Amino acid sequence: ALRTSRLPPEQTPQMWEKIKKDRPFTKAMENIANLTQSGSTENDNLALEQLSQAVTDYRKWITALEQAEDTQREQAEQKRQQGLTSAREQLKELQKRQGEVSADLDKANMRNPGDMKNNWPSTKMTQNTNVEATRRLEKPLRSLSPQAGLRIQAALLNMELAVENGDNEKFPQAESRSDLAGRLLRQAD
């Protein structure tokens, strides 16, 4: 019963309801025990026949149960792989956008502060898009790969700090945080 309770109803072998209701293996063992207690050769032979049949039926049941469990594991693995593929695609998009933010902030300490200030709203909008997308990806990615989840979390923190530094017109620090977020996103892949 424990193993069948772990299976979705549609994957539970058809014979389970009959086994659960009729308890054929328990009844066979009880009947065999009663037959062998009599000491009669005829009953012993009958007990052996019933034991042989019970073992055959039990093997069929276990084979069907194992096939159902294998199917469930294969489906779970397929679903996990699909989730991983989807997460990787989203991660690639995050990496691309983070690269754009880093390019916008590149060499901030050597550029005209007025230009940096004028370009900041557009850069901030791209960074905020990445912050929101990273938040959405963090939990699913963590369930697939805890290590990648930690890197995403650290990347998210650095993106937020990049926005904070940019808002305070500390563009070299924003550049540094953006670059670090980009590296962490690449490492999460």
Legacy VTK file of the C-alpha trace (Angstrom):
# vtk DataFile Version 3.0
C-alpha trace
ASCII
DATASET POLYDATA
POINTS 189 float
0.000 0.000 0.000
2.867 2.379 0.742
4.404 2.048 -2.699
1.077 2.453 -4.489
0.255 5.535 -2.410
3.276 7.266 -3.984
1.918 6.735 -7.494
-0.571 9.018 -9.194
-3.966 7.265 -9.509
-3.677 7.006 -13.290
-0.367 5.129 -12.960
-1.435 2.688 -10.277
-1.544 -0.820 -11.784
-5.091 -1.961 -12.531
-4.740 -5.054 -10.368
-4.134 -2.935 -7.236
-7.816 -2.416 -6.402
-8.443 -6.163 -6.526
-5.335 -6.897 -4.439
-6.272 -4.243 -1.899
-9.840 -5.519 -1.635
-9.313 -9.299 -1.812
-5.838 -9.552 -0.202
-4.985 -12.656 -2.283
-1.401 -13.019 -1.077
-2.307 -12.865 2.605
-5.182 -15.281 2.070
-2.939 -17.671 0.124
-0.337 -17.677 2.917
-3.023 -18.290 5.538
-4.502 -21.123 3.481
-1.059 -22.660 2.898
-0.314 -22.481 6.637
-3.601 -24.249 7.420
-2.922 -26.964 4.835
0.591 -27.698 6.107
-0.599 -28.025 9.717
-2.667 -31.096 8.889
0.430 -33.205 8.183
-1.218 -34.948 5.244
0.890 -35.488 2.107
-2.083 -34.605 -0.042
-2.503 -31.280 1.778
1.253 -30.611 1.593
1.139 -31.111 -2.182
-1.892 -28.813 -2.419
-0.039 -26.243 -0.288
2.955 -26.401 -2.651
0.693 -25.868 -5.659
-0.966 -22.892 -3.999
2.419 -21.492 -2.954
3.708 -21.807 -6.506
0.628 -19.985 -7.830
0.871 -17.286 -5.138
4.551 -16.678 -5.995
3.721 -16.410 -9.711
0.883 -13.960 -9.023
3.066 -11.957 -6.632
5.833 -11.688 -9.231
3.291 -10.388 -11.760
2.116 -7.822 -9.228
5.639 -6.678 -8.324
6.593 -6.433 -12.014
3.526 -4.287 -12.751
4.242 -2.107 -9.711
7.894 -1.629 -10.662
6.913 -0.706 -14.221
4.518 1.920 -12.866
7.242 3.287 -10.565
9.732 3.382 -13.453
7.202 5.282 -15.570
6.651 7.771 -12.762
10.419 8.311 -12.326
10.889 8.788 -16.074
8.081 11.350 -16.205
9.487 13.195 -13.181
12.941 13.281 -14.774
11.483 14.490 -18.066
9.614 17.258 -16.234
12.785 18.205 -14.342
14.748 18.349 -17.605
12.072 20.556 -19.187
12.225 22.864 -16.171
15.982 22.965 -16.402
15.871 23.790 -20.119
13.353 26.559 -19.511
15.433 27.948 -16.641
18.566 27.909 -18.819
16.775 29.828 -21.577
15.604 32.426 -19.071
19.091 32.591 -17.586
20.602 33.229 -21.047
18.178 36.134 -21.506
19.147 37.523 -18.085
22.835 37.236 -18.970
22.268 39.074 -22.249
20.394 41.953 -20.595
22.930 42.152 -17.776
25.647 42.452 -20.418
23.749 45.409 -21.906
23.580 47.093 -18.486
27.285 46.517 -17.931
28.068 47.913 -21.407
26.008 51.041 -20.621
27.976 51.525 -17.402
31.355 50.493 -18.847
34.288 52.739 -17.881
31.976 54.951 -15.864
34.836 56.654 -14.033
36.320 57.798 -17.383
33.091 59.095 -18.904
31.334 62.428 -18.579
29.156 62.349 -15.421
26.461 64.347 -17.218
26.238 61.732 -19.979
26.077 58.948 -17.414
23.282 60.782 -15.579
21.325 61.323 -18.828
21.694 57.664 -19.855
20.880 56.294 -16.397
17.042 56.139 -16.746
17.304 53.812 -19.750
19.998 51.696 -18.091
17.991 51.584 -14.875
14.911 50.393 -16.747
16.891 47.496 -18.254
18.406 46.683 -14.863
14.976 46.729 -13.178
13.656 44.382 -15.876
16.472 42.005 -14.999
15.799 42.361 -11.273
12.164 41.303 -11.742
13.042 38.440 -14.100
15.730 37.232 -11.687
13.261 37.243 -8.794
10.884 35.071 -10.831
13.668 32.650 -11.794
15.303 32.377 -8.371
12.895 29.912 -6.725
12.502 27.474 -9.642
16.239 27.487 -10.276
16.981 26.882 -6.600
14.736 23.804 -6.639
16.617 22.445 -9.667
20.104 23.398 -8.489
20.698 24.844 -4.998
24.164 26.132 -5.970
22.765 27.973 -8.987
19.998 29.342 -6.765
22.573 30.869 -4.415
24.399 32.507 -7.312
21.133 33.903 -8.668
20.324 35.283 -5.227
23.743 36.977 -5.039
23.328 38.311 -8.601
19.948 39.754 -7.623
21.471 41.540 -4.634
24.192 43.039 -6.839
21.625 44.171 -9.428
19.673 45.936 -6.694
22.873 47.567 -5.438
23.710 48.643 -9.006
20.333 50.424 -9.174
20.863 52.006 -5.774
24.365 53.239 -6.717
23.125 54.537 -10.086
20.274 56.405 -8.408
22.870 58.045 -6.156
25.012 58.881 -9.229
27.778 56.550 -8.059
28.232 55.122 -11.533
31.634 53.417 -11.022
30.160 51.474 -8.092
27.046 50.694 -10.158
29.329 49.409 -12.922
31.181 47.182 -10.460
27.921 45.745 -9.062
26.513 45.205 -12.540
29.665 43.395 -13.671
29.580 41.175 -10.581
25.903 40.367 -11.197
26.804 39.381 -14.752
29.595 37.062 -13.570
27.284 35.434 -11.030
24.619 34.876 -13.699
27.199 33.190 -15.930
28.363 30.997 -13.029
24.783 29.955 -12.307
24.511 28.353 -15.746
LINES 1 190
189 0 1 2 3 4 5 6 7 8 9 10 11 12 13 14 15 16 17 18 19 20 21 22 23 24 25 26 27 28 29 30 31 32 33 34 35 36 37 38 39 40 41 42 43 44 45 46 47 48 49 50 51 52 53 54 55 56 57 58 59 60 61 62 63 64 65 66 67 68 69 70 71 72 73 74 75 76 77 78 79 80 81 82 83 84 85 86 87 88 89 90 91 92 93 94 95 96 97 98 99 100 101 102 103 104 105 106 107 108 109 110 111 112 113 114 115 116 117 118 119 120 121 122 123 124 125 126 127 128 129 130 131 132 133 134 135 136 137 138 139 140 141 142 143 144 145 146 147 148 149 150 151 152 153 154 155 156 157 158 159 160 161 162 163 164 165 166 167 168 169 170 171 172 173 174 175 176 177 178 179 180 181 182 183 184 185 186 187 188
